[in-house]
Amino acid sequence: MIREIDHVLIAAADPAAAAADLGGALGLASAGGGVHEAIGTCNALLNLGGPYLELIGLMDAEHGTRARALGHPIGAAVVRALDSIAAGAWSRRDRPASDCAYVTVALRSDDVAGDVARLRRLARPHALSLSEVVRRRPDGSTIRWPVAFPDRLGPDRPPFLIEHAPDEPERAARVRGGGPRLHTLGLVVPDPASIARGWDAVLGLAGWTRMAAGTAVGPVLTLAVGEHVVALSGGGGPARPTTSATPTTSATIRLVDPAGGRQRVVERGGVVLAVG
């Protein structure tokens, strides 16, 4: 069963630097990181109270690494997001090295294989494919997760599923950790209704609620995923020069700080993070 948002993937040319920047600005604790050698990507993680923010980029600039990444659903989505940053779609003159782009979101399931079987019994038109992701930690040890991918990942596509072992120490440490906690993932997309239909077609998530936004972008569609909320609004992202690599989705990640304190908002390219 799908339980909650597991993590939000954000592309950055230098994931470690981006994690240090965002963690320092928002008071988010590091949750480790490592490399996905089979995919050609590396990451740095920030704790969001169990869920986490995954800053992800390519392991290196070699052509072979890029080609390897393009052969994997996650890697291909990361390459497209990095290309959008390099093309200037989200660039800012004051801090271009810190620019980020939304890639996709992973939803936590307690039985990925069971969810895939259930969706196939429901004759969903777009089947998920079972796979596995392996990350090598800095100490050389590895950790594996069962996953299920739609046919393509991206900002305007349905998310993928991931399953954690019940005794996984890294997740247990994130849950116990303090600091701001994930509440809402807001996506500005060209066609919210179409995106919502895609989530339903692939994942059977049909409980979208239409809310009046009171803005020029029109109504907002919201979906409860466990204790988290996904909100889709129209507009297609901030007005930017259009290129073949320009993304059509921007993301706002809203966090709640149990300790209170002042509100903090940071924008890094096509991604906004807000605590308060």
VOVOMI-580787 format. One record per residue (C-alpha): residue in one letter; x, y, z; residue number from 1. Coordinates in nm, 2 decimals. Example, Ala and Ser with C-alpha at 12.3 -4.5 7.8 and 13.67 -1.06 7.14 Angstrom:
<sites>
<site "a",<1.23,-0.45,0.78>,1>
<site "s",<1.37,-0.11,0.71>,2>
</sites>
This chain:
<sites>
<site "m",<0.00,0.00,0.00>,1>
<site "i",<0.12,0.35,-0.08>,2>
<site "r",<0.18,0.53,0.25>,3>
<site "e",<0.34,0.87,0.20>,4>
<site "i",<0.58,1.08,0.01>,5>
<site "d",<0.92,0.91,0.05>,6>
<site "h",<1.15,1.17,-0.11>,7>
<site "v",<1.16,1.45,-0.36>,8>
<site "l",<1.43,1.45,-0.62>,9>
<site "i",<1.59,1.78,-0.71>,10>
<site "a",<1.87,1.80,-0.98>,11>
<site "a",<2.18,2.00,-0.90>,12>
<site "a",<2.51,2.02,-1.08>,13>
<site "d",<2.69,1.98,-0.75>,14>
<site "p",<2.46,1.79,-0.51>,15>
<site "a",<2.68,1.82,-0.21>,16>
<site "a",<2.72,2.20,-0.25>,17>
<site "a",<2.34,2.24,-0.30>,18>
<site "a",<2.27,2.03,0.01>,19>
<site "a",<2.50,2.24,0.22>,20>
<site "d",<2.35,2.56,0.08>,21>
<site "l",<1.99,2.45,0.14>,22>
<site "g",<2.06,2.28,0.47>,23>
<site "g",<2.23,2.59,0.61>,24>
<site "a",<1.96,2.82,0.49>,25>
<site "l",<1.67,2.62,0.62>,26>
<site "g",<1.81,2.43,0.92>,27>
<site "l",<1.78,2.09,0.75>,28>
<site "a",<2.01,1.81,0.88>,29>
<site "s",<2.22,1.60,0.64>,30>
<site "a",<2.08,1.25,0.59>,31>
<site "g",<2.39,1.11,0.41>,32>
<site "g",<2.42,1.03,0.04>,33>
<site "g",<2.64,0.83,-0.19>,34>
<site "v",<2.65,0.71,-0.55>,35>
<site "h",<2.43,0.50,-0.77>,36>
<site "e",<2.70,0.34,-0.98>,37>
<site "a",<2.46,0.15,-1.21>,38>
<site "i",<2.27,0.47,-1.29>,39>
<site "g",<2.57,0.71,-1.31>,40>
<site "t",<2.43,0.95,-1.05>,41>
<site "c",<2.54,1.08,-0.70>,42>
<site "n",<2.34,1.24,-0.43>,43>
<site "a",<2.33,1.43,-0.10>,44>
<site "l",<2.03,1.40,0.12>,45>
<site "l",<1.85,1.63,0.36>,46>
<site "n",<1.61,1.51,0.63>,47>
<site "l",<1.25,1.62,0.61>,48>
<site "g",<1.13,1.43,0.92>,49>
<site "g",<1.14,1.08,0.77>,50>
<site "p",<1.10,1.17,0.41>,51>
<site "y",<1.40,1.34,0.25>,52>
<site "l",<1.51,1.58,-0.01>,53>
<site "e",<1.75,1.41,-0.26>,54>
<site "l",<1.99,1.65,-0.43>,55>
<site "i",<2.10,1.45,-0.73>,56>
<site "g",<2.34,1.49,-1.02>,57>
<site "l",<2.58,1.30,-1.24>,58>
<site "m",<2.88,1.12,-1.09>,59>
<site "d",<3.11,1.30,-1.32>,60>
<site "a",<3.12,1.49,-1.65>,61>
<site "e",<3.24,1.20,-1.86>,62>
<site "h",<3.04,1.11,-2.17>,63>
<site "g",<3.01,0.75,-2.06>,64>
<site "t",<2.84,0.85,-1.73>,65>
<site "r",<2.58,1.06,-1.91>,66>
<site "a",<2.51,0.77,-2.15>,67>
<site "r",<2.47,0.53,-1.86>,68>
<site "a",<2.23,0.77,-1.69>,69>
<site "l",<2.03,0.81,-2.00>,70>
<site "g",<1.97,0.43,-2.00>,71>
<site "h",<1.79,0.44,-1.66>,72>
<site "p",<1.45,0.61,-1.58>,73>
<site "i",<1.59,0.81,-1.29>,74>
<site "g",<1.92,0.90,-1.47>,75>
<site "a",<1.74,1.01,-1.78>,76>
<site "a",<1.51,1.24,-1.58>,77>
<site "v",<1.81,1.38,-1.40>,78>
<site "v",<1.99,1.45,-1.73>,79>
<site "r",<1.69,1.63,-1.87>,80>
<site "a",<1.67,1.84,-1.55>,81>
<site "l",<2.04,1.93,-1.55>,82>
<site "d",<2.01,2.02,-1.92>,83>
<site "s",<1.73,2.26,-1.84>,84>
<site "i",<1.96,2.43,-1.58>,85>
<site "a",<2.25,2.45,-1.82>,86>
<site "a",<2.03,2.60,-2.09>,87>
<site "g",<1.95,2.88,-1.85>,88>
<site "a",<1.59,2.79,-1.80>,89>
<site "w",<1.62,2.85,-1.43>,90>
<site "s",<1.94,3.06,-1.41>,91>
<site "r",<1.99,3.35,-1.18>,92>
<site "r",<2.28,3.59,-1.22>,93>
<site "d",<2.35,3.61,-0.85>,94>
<site "r",<2.39,3.24,-0.77>,95>
<site "p",<2.38,3.04,-1.09>,96>
<site "a",<2.59,2.75,-0.93>,97>
<site "s",<2.31,2.69,-0.68>,98>
<site "d",<2.03,2.65,-0.93>,99>
<site "c",<1.81,2.34,-0.90>,100>
<site "a",<1.53,2.18,-1.10>,101>
<site "y",<1.25,1.95,-0.99>,102>
<site "v",<1.29,1.60,-1.12>,103>
<site "t",<1.02,1.38,-0.97>,104>
<site "v",<0.89,1.24,-0.64>,105>
<site "a",<0.90,0.89,-0.50>,106>
<site "l",<0.61,0.75,-0.29>,107>
<site "r",<0.68,0.50,-0.01>,108>
<site "s",<0.50,0.17,-0.04>,109>
<site "d",<0.52,-0.11,0.22>,110>
<site "d",<0.48,-0.37,-0.06>,111>
<site "v",<0.60,-0.25,-0.40>,112>
<site "a",<0.55,-0.59,-0.57>,113>
<site "g",<0.20,-0.62,-0.41>,114>
<site "d",<0.11,-0.27,-0.53>,115>
<site "v",<0.22,-0.35,-0.89>,116>
<site "a",<0.02,-0.68,-0.88>,117>
<site "r",<-0.29,-0.49,-0.75>,118>
<site "l",<-0.27,-0.23,-1.02>,119>
<site "r",<-0.23,-0.49,-1.29>,120>
<site "r",<-0.55,-0.67,-1.16>,121>
<site "l",<-0.72,-0.33,-1.19>,122>
<site "a",<-0.62,-0.32,-1.56>,123>
<site "r",<-0.44,0.01,-1.53>,124>
<site "p",<-0.34,0.11,-1.88>,125>
<site "h",<0.01,0.20,-1.79>,126>
<site "a",<0.18,-0.07,-1.60>,127>
<site "l",<0.47,-0.01,-1.35>,128>
<site "s",<0.80,-0.20,-1.40>,129>
<site "l",<0.96,-0.37,-1.10>,130>
<site "s",<1.33,-0.29,-1.05>,131>
<site "e",<1.59,-0.22,-0.78>,132>
<site "v",<1.80,0.08,-0.69>,133>
<site "v",<2.14,0.04,-0.52>,134>
<site "r",<2.34,0.31,-0.35>,135>
<site "r",<2.70,0.29,-0.24>,136>
<site "r",<2.76,0.47,0.09>,137>
<site "p",<3.08,0.67,0.15>,138>
<site "d",<3.21,0.38,0.37>,139>
<site "g",<3.18,0.14,0.07>,140>
<site "s",<2.87,-0.05,0.20>,141>
<site "t",<2.56,-0.07,-0.01>,142>
<site "i",<2.19,-0.03,0.04>,143>
<site "r",<1.91,-0.17,-0.19>,144>
<site "w",<1.55,-0.07,-0.24>,145>
<site "p",<1.27,-0.24,-0.44>,146>
<site "v",<1.12,0.02,-0.68>,147>
<site "a",<0.85,0.03,-0.95>,148>
<site "f",<0.89,0.28,-1.24>,149>
<site "p",<0.63,0.41,-1.48>,150>
<site "d",<0.74,0.41,-1.85>,151>
<site "r",<0.90,0.75,-1.81>,152>
<site "l",<0.99,0.98,-1.52>,153>
<site "g",<0.98,1.36,-1.52>,154>
<site "p",<0.83,1.67,-1.37>,155>
<site "d",<0.50,1.62,-1.55>,156>
<site "r",<0.49,1.24,-1.52>,157>
<site "p",<0.36,1.01,-1.24>,158>
<site "p",<0.60,0.93,-0.96>,159>
<site "f",<0.77,0.60,-0.88>,160>
<site "l",<0.73,0.37,-0.58>,161>
<site "i",<1.00,0.27,-0.34>,162>
<site "e",<1.00,0.02,-0.04>,163>
<site "h",<1.22,0.04,0.27>,164>
<site "a",<1.31,-0.26,0.48>,165>
<site "p",<1.13,-0.24,0.82>,166>
<site "d",<1.47,-0.24,1.00>,167>
<site "e",<1.65,0.01,0.77>,168>
<site "p",<1.86,0.22,1.01>,169>
<site "e",<1.88,0.53,0.79>,170>
<site "r",<1.51,0.57,0.77>,171>
<site "a",<1.47,0.51,1.14>,172>
<site "a",<1.73,0.78,1.21>,173>
<site "r",<1.54,1.03,0.98>,174>
<site "v",<1.21,0.96,1.16>,175>
<site "r",<1.37,1.02,1.50>,176>
<site "g",<1.55,1.33,1.38>,177>
<site "g",<1.42,1.68,1.46>,178>
<site "g",<1.39,1.98,1.24>,179>
<site "p",<1.14,2.09,0.97>,180>
<site "r",<0.91,1.82,0.84>,181>
<site "l",<0.76,1.78,0.50>,182>
<site "h",<0.40,1.89,0.46>,183>
<site "t",<0.32,1.98,0.10>,184>
<site "l",<0.47,1.93,-0.24>,185>
<site "g",<0.33,2.20,-0.47>,186>
<site "l",<0.38,2.17,-0.85>,187>
<site "v",<0.30,2.44,-1.10>,188>
<site "v",<0.22,2.25,-1.42>,189>
<site "p",<0.07,2.33,-1.76>,190>
<site "d",<-0.24,2.12,-1.71>,191>
<site "p",<-0.32,2.00,-1.36>,192>
<site "a",<-0.62,1.79,-1.46>,193>
<site "s",<-0.41,1.60,-1.71>,194>
<site "i",<-0.13,1.54,-1.45>,195>
<site "a",<-0.39,1.41,-1.20>,196>
<site "r",<-0.54,1.17,-1.45>,197>
<site "g",<-0.19,1.04,-1.52>,198>
<site "w",<-0.13,0.97,-1.15>,199>
<site "d",<-0.46,0.78,-1.14>,200>
<site "a",<-0.39,0.58,-1.45>,201>
<site "v",<-0.06,0.46,-1.33>,202>
<site "l",<-0.09,0.45,-0.96>,203>
<site "g",<-0.46,0.43,-0.89>,204>
<site "l",<-0.45,0.76,-0.70>,205>
<site "a",<-0.79,0.91,-0.78>,206>
<site "g",<-0.87,1.11,-0.46>,207>
<site "w",<-0.79,1.46,-0.60>,208>
<site "t",<-0.99,1.75,-0.45>,209>
<site "r",<-1.06,2.07,-0.64>,210>
<site "m",<-1.00,2.38,-0.45>,211>
<site "a",<-1.05,2.74,-0.55>,212>
<site "a",<-0.71,2.91,-0.56>,213>
<site "g",<-0.83,3.27,-0.58>,214>
<site "t",<-0.54,3.35,-0.82>,215>
<site "a",<-0.49,3.39,-1.19>,216>
<site "v",<-0.37,3.04,-1.23>,217>
<site "g",<-0.71,2.90,-1.15>,218>
<site "p",<-0.81,2.61,-0.92>,219>
<site "v",<-0.57,2.39,-0.73>,220>
<site "l",<-0.60,2.01,-0.73>,221>
<site "t",<-0.49,1.85,-0.40>,222>
<site "l",<-0.42,1.49,-0.31>,223>
<site "a",<-0.35,1.35,0.04>,224>
<site "v",<-0.07,1.09,0.04>,225>
<site "g",<-0.06,0.97,0.40>,226>
<site "e",<0.01,1.28,0.61>,227>
<site "h",<0.15,1.47,0.31>,228>
<site "v",<-0.03,1.68,0.04>,229>
<site "v",<0.05,1.71,-0.33>,230>
<site "a",<-0.10,2.03,-0.48>,231>
<site "l",<-0.12,2.09,-0.86>,232>
<site "s",<-0.18,2.44,-0.99>,233>
<site "g",<-0.18,2.57,-1.35>,234>
<site "g",<0.05,2.82,-1.51>,235>
<site "g",<0.33,2.61,-1.64>,236>
<site "g",<0.60,2.76,-1.42>,237>
<site "p",<0.75,3.11,-1.41>,238>
<site "a",<0.78,3.30,-1.74>,239>
<site "r",<1.11,3.20,-1.89>,240>
<site "p",<1.25,3.20,-2.24>,241>
<site "t",<1.14,2.87,-2.40>,242>
<site "t",<1.41,2.63,-2.52>,243>
<site "s",<1.39,2.26,-2.60>,244>
<site "a",<1.53,2.19,-2.25>,245>
<site "t",<1.31,2.44,-2.06>,246>
<site "p",<1.11,2.26,-1.79>,247>
<site "t",<0.74,2.32,-1.77>,248>
<site "t",<0.71,2.24,-1.40>,249>
<site "s",<0.83,2.43,-1.09>,250>
<site "a",<0.81,2.30,-0.74>,251>
<site "t",<0.74,2.45,-0.40>,252>
<site "i",<0.82,2.23,-0.10>,253>
<site "r",<0.65,2.34,0.22>,254>
<site "l",<0.79,2.23,0.55>,255>
<site "v",<0.65,2.27,0.91>,256>
<site "d",<0.89,2.33,1.19>,257>
<site "p",<0.77,2.17,1.52>,258>
<site "a",<0.99,2.40,1.71>,259>
<site "g",<0.84,2.71,1.56>,260>
<site "g",<1.07,3.00,1.48>,261>
<site "r",<1.09,3.24,1.20>,262>
<site "q",<0.97,3.17,0.85>,263>
<site "r",<1.23,3.10,0.59>,264>
<site "v",<1.20,3.09,0.22>,265>
<site "v",<1.47,3.01,-0.04>,266>
<site "e",<1.45,2.99,-0.41>,267>
<site "r",<1.70,2.80,-0.61>,268>
<site "g",<1.62,2.81,-0.98>,269>
<site "g",<1.29,2.63,-1.04>,270>
<site "v",<1.26,2.51,-0.68>,271>
<site "v",<1.12,2.70,-0.37>,272>
<site "l",<1.15,2.57,-0.02>,273>
<site "a",<0.95,2.73,0.26>,274>
<site "v",<0.96,2.66,0.63>,275>
<site "g",<0.69,2.81,0.85>,276>
</sites>
